[in-house]
Amino acid sequence: MQEEYNDDGPQGAPGPLRTKNEVTEDEKVERPNIVVTPEMKIEELGNVESTIDNMVLVKASVSGDYQVLSEGSLLVLDDRSVIGVVADTLGRVEEPLYTIRFNSAEEITDLKVEEGKKIFYVPEHSTYVFT
């Protein structure tokens, strides 16, 4: 019997189908080990729009026509405590939405990240997408 293959291995492999860059539940999210000092500039990104399981959605307060943060950009709260990095950017350029991934919903609660909370980015530890 001949087994069929594609770029990802044998076809008909057990388990659910996954896209090439799909993040699986068992992948740990590591918060960057960076201390944001008072001398470092922070700028407002936007407010927490909602939380879904282990993900937070942030609605940008500045139009993406000005700038859009790239994946991996450092995010903090107003007290400069690091909460994570931009995991993905969604929506229209004029109104970007950013996702932040966590290991669990409990981690989000422990960090005091809740709907309406202001989220900031650190320009020194951020990169931008050209729009």
Summary of the structure (lengths in Angstrom):
residues: 131
radius of gyration: 17.6
end to end distance: 51.7
largest distance: 66.8
contacts: 322
relative contact order: 0.24
helix: 7%
strand: 33%
